[in-house]
Amino acid sequence: MNRTGSHSYIADEPIVARGTDAGPNPVQYLLGAVGSCMSVTARDIENDEANLTIKKFQVDVSGETTHYQDGSSKVTNIDIKITAETNLSPADHQFFLNEVVRKCTVHESLIGSIPMTINFV
């Protein structure tokens, strides 16, 4: 059992990796943190902007892990796909999406360490 603040969560590995699959593995939590942060950031921007209505905001995140001969591993790439619908003009919509990425704490913390590709749909 892991704790962060007042929240508890389970981390595990899949059965094929000798886990019990009782919860996401640590890399899945990392990828989930990127997507969750972008979703929360979008909501925060919406709350601050009276003229913005988000009709849909979905973030799909995948990553690539490289395993090394010495037994270590590292996340070496993160792909992010953001599907969003708003009431904004195309130019303002694109500005909003760029602001979500720019203001996302987790993205900004990882960008210098892990290459990321972001696609807006």
C-alpha positions in Angstrom: 0.0 0.0 0.0 1.3 3.4 -0.9 0.2 6.8 0.5 0.4 10.3 -0.9 -1.2 12.9 1.3 -4.5 11.5 2.5 -4.9 9.0 -0.4 -3.8 5.4 -0.5 -3.3 3.4 -3.6 -2.0 0.0 -4.7 0.8 -0.5 -7.2 1.6 -3.9 -8.6 2.9 -5.7 -11.7 1.0 -7.9 -14.1 1.0 -11.6 -13.5 3.4 -12.2 -16.4 5.9 -10.1 -14.5 5.4 -12.1 -11.3 2.9 -9.6 -9.8 -0.7 -10.1 -8.9 -2.1 -7.4 -11.2 -3.9 -5.9 -8.2 -3.2 -2.4 -9.5 -1.3 -0.3 -12.1 2.4 -0.7 -12.2 4.7 2.3 -11.4 5.1 3.2 -15.1 1.4 3.2 -15.6 1.1 5.5 -12.7 3.7 7.8 -14.3 1.8 7.8 -17.6 -1.5 8.3 -15.8 -0.1 11.2 -13.9 0.7 13.0 -17.1 -2.8 12.5 -18.5 -4.5 13.3 -15.2 -2.5 16.5 -14.8 -3.5 17.7 -18.3 -7.2 17.0 -17.5 -7.0 18.8 -14.2 -5.1 21.7 -15.8 -7.8 22.0 -18.5 -10.5 22.1 -15.9 -8.6 24.8 -13.9 -8.3 26.9 -17.1 -12.0 26.4 -17.8 -12.8 27.6 -14.2 -10.8 30.7 -14.7 -12.1 31.6 -18.2 -15.8 32.6 -18.2 -16.0 32.3 -22.0 -14.7 28.7 -22.2 -16.8 25.7 -22.1 -15.2 22.3 -22.4 -17.6 19.8 -24.0 -15.1 16.9 -24.1 -11.5 16.5 -22.9 -9.9 13.1 -23.1 -6.2 12.3 -22.8 -4.7 9.0 -23.9 -1.2 8.3 -22.8 1.2 5.5 -23.8 4.9 5.1 -23.2 7.9 3.0 -24.2 10.2 1.4 -21.7 13.7 0.4 -22.6 15.2 -2.5 -20.6 19.0 -2.6 -20.3 21.4 -5.5 -20.0 22.3 -4.6 -16.4 18.6 -5.2 -15.4 17.7 -1.5 -15.2 15.0 0.1 -17.3 13.8 3.6 -18.2 10.8 5.2 -19.8 12.3 6.4 -23.0 9.3 7.9 -24.8 5.8 9.2 -23.9 3.0 9.7 -26.5 0.1 11.9 -25.6 -3.1 12.2 -27.6 -5.6 14.9 -26.5 -9.1 14.9 -27.9 -10.9 18.1 -27.0 -14.1 19.9 -27.9 -14.7 23.4 -26.8 -16.9 26.4 -27.7 -13.9 28.3 -28.8 -12.9 29.4 -32.3 -10.2 27.2 -34.0 -7.4 29.7 -33.1 -8.6 30.1 -29.5 -9.0 26.3 -29.2 -5.4 25.7 -30.3 -4.2 28.4 -27.8 -6.2 26.7 -25.0 -4.6 23.3 -25.8 -1.1 24.9 -25.9 -1.9 26.5 -22.5 -2.9 23.1 -21.0 0.4 21.6 -22.0 2.4 24.7 -20.8 0.7 24.8 -17.4 0.7 21.0 -16.8 3.1 20.6 -13.8 3.8 16.9 -14.5 4.5 17.5 -18.2 6.8 20.4 -17.4 8.6 18.3 -14.8 9.3 15.4 -17.1 9.9 17.2 -20.5 13.6 17.6 -20.0 14.1 13.9 -19.1 11.7 12.0 -21.3 10.9 12.8 -25.0 7.2 13.4 -25.4 5.0 13.6 -28.5 1.7 15.4 -28.2 -1.1 15.1 -30.8 -4.2 17.2 -30.7 -7.3 15.5 -32.2 
